[in-house]
């Protein structure tokens, strides 16, 4: 105990908990990477289900990740506030920290790739929709069949859709 009544903390005393916190956060980042890959596959196959599932899964993982980050930050604050010695972190703690950093970099790469894939898919969908609508504008009217000059006149509308 120090003079102010606080316990003196060292990194080795908290190494196990901090290692667990690093590992928990890295696992959540790895989970996000897998979800992003599934999302990308859904986009490539034009399947709405996996895309919708990925949105909900990402939301759940982000909430869990936020809790893991709070735990890690709290542990680091406690260690920093109570440490009076210059202790070096155990090797396994350093490995966990490096694993977390690698997982974060992997997630960053996957996010960048997904952003490009989603932007390309949206652009392609916009172009396809324009092509369909342009084709419908001329063929889905009474006026075209009757030879009327304004192609928008007498357009058929399906109100049941």
NORLIN-V431125 format. One record per residue. N is the residue number from 1. RES is the residue in three letters. PSI is psi in radians with two decimals (NA if undefined). OMEGA is omega in whole degrees, 0 to 359 (NA if undefined). BURIAL is # if it has 16 or more other ideal C-beta (glycine too) atoms within 10 Angstrom, else .. Layout:
n: [N/N]
res: [RES/RES]
psi: [PSI/PSI]
omega: [OMEGA/OMEGA]
burial: [BURIAL/BURIAL]
//
This chain:
n: [1/2/3/4/5/6/7/8/9/10/11/12/13/14/15/16/17/18/19/20/21/22/23/24/25/26/27/28/29/30/31/32/33/34/35/36/37/38/39/40/41/42/43/44/45/46/47/48/49/50/51/52/53/54/55/56/57/58/59/60/61/62/63/64/65/66/67/68/69/70/71/72/73/74/75/76/77/78/79/80/81/82/83/84/85/86/87/88/89/90/91/92/93/94/95/96/97/98/99/100/101/102/103/104/105/106/107/108/109/110/111/112/113/114/115/116/117/118/119/120/121/122/123/124/125/126/127/128/129/130/131/132/133/134/135/136/137/138/139/140/141/142/143/144/145/146/147/148/149/150/151/152/153/154/155/156/157/158/159/160/161]
res: [UNK/UNK/UNK/UNK/UNK/UNK/UNK/UNK/UNK/UNK/UNK/UNK/UNK/UNK/UNK/UNK/UNK/UNK/UNK/UNK/UNK/UNK/UNK/UNK/UNK/UNK/UNK/UNK/UNK/UNK/UNK/UNK/UNK/UNK/UNK/UNK/UNK/UNK/UNK/UNK/UNK/UNK/UNK/UNK/UNK/UNK/UNK/UNK/UNK/UNK/UNK/UNK/UNK/UNK/UNK/UNK/UNK/UNK/UNK/UNK/UNK/UNK/UNK/UNK/UNK/UNK/UNK/UNK/UNK/UNK/UNK/UNK/UNK/UNK/UNK/UNK/UNK/UNK/UNK/UNK/UNK/UNK/UNK/UNK/UNK/UNK/UNK/UNK/UNK/UNK/UNK/UNK/UNK/UNK/UNK/UNK/UNK/UNK/UNK/UNK/UNK/UNK/UNK/UNK/UNK/UNK/UNK/UNK/UNK/UNK/UNK/UNK/UNK/UNK/UNK/UNK/UNK/UNK/UNK/UNK/UNK/UNK/UNK/UNK/UNK/UNK/UNK/UNK/UNK/UNK/UNK/UNK/UNK/UNK/UNK/UNK/UNK/UNK/UNK/UNK/UNK/UNK/UNK/UNK/UNK/UNK/UNK/UNK/UNK/UNK/UNK/UNK/UNK/UNK/UNK/UNK/UNK/UNK/UNK/UNK/UNK]
psi: [2.52/3.07/-0.53/0.06/-0.07/2.56/2.47/2.17/2.50/2.77/-0.76/-0.59/-0.55/0.03/-0.75/-0.79/-0.70/-0.68/-0.78/-0.70/-0.77/-0.80/-0.71/-0.74/-0.71/-0.70/-0.69/-0.69/-0.70/-0.68/-0.73/-0.69/-0.81/-0.70/-0.73/-0.66/-0.73/-0.68/-0.77/-0.69/-0.68/-0.70/-0.76/-0.61/0.01/0.73/2.13/-0.64/-0.97/-0.55/-0.81/-0.76/-0.69/-0.62/-0.81/-0.71/-0.73/-0.74/-0.80/-0.78/-0.65/-0.64/-0.77/-0.69/-0.68/-0.72/-0.72/-0.69/-0.70/-0.74/-0.81/-0.79/-0.71/-0.79/-0.76/-0.66/-0.75/-0.77/-0.79/-0.74/-0.58/-0.12/2.24/-0.07/2.85/1.28/2.55/2.56/2.48/2.72/-0.74/-0.52/-0.72/-0.71/-0.72/-0.71/-0.77/-0.64/-0.72/-0.76/-0.73/-0.70/-0.68/-0.70/-0.69/-0.76/-0.73/-0.75/-0.78/-0.69/-0.75/-0.77/-0.79/-0.66/-0.78/-0.74/-0.78/-0.69/-0.72/-0.70/-0.72/-0.72/-0.78/-0.70/-0.74/-0.77/-0.72/-0.74/-0.74/-0.73/-0.74/-0.79/-0.65/-0.72/-0.61/-0.55/-0.65/-0.54/-0.25/0.71/2.65/-0.58/-0.67/-0.77/-0.56/-0.15/0.32/2.54/-0.64/1.93/-0.28/-0.20/2.38/0.52/2.44/2.37/2.24/1.79/-0.06/-0.25/NA]
omega: [176/181/181/176/179/178/175/184/176/180/180/179/184/186/181/180/179/176/177/180/177/182/179/180/179/178/179/177/177/178/177/178/180/179/179/177/177/178/180/177/177/178/181/181/181/179/183/183/180/179/178/178/182/180/180/180/178/180/180/182/179/177/179/179/178/178/179/179/178/179/180/181/179/178/180/178/179/179/181/183/186/185/177/181/181/183/175/181/176/182/182/176/177/178/179/179/179/177/178/179/178/179/179/178/177/178/179/179/180/178/179/179/179/179/180/180/181/178/178/179/178/179/179/178/177/180/179/180/177/180/179/181/177/178/180/184/182/187/185/178/173/186/181/181/182/179/179/186/182/184/179/182/176/181/176/179/177/183/179/183/NA]
burial: [././././././././#/./#/././#/#/././#/#/./#/#/#/#/#/#/#/#/#/#/#/#/#/./#/#/././#/#/./#/#/././././././#/#/././#/././#/#/././#/./././#/././#/././#/#/././#/././#/#/./././././././././#/./././#/././#/#/./#/#/././#/././#/#/././#/./././#/././#/./././#/././././././././././././././././././#/#/././#/././././././././././././././././.]
//
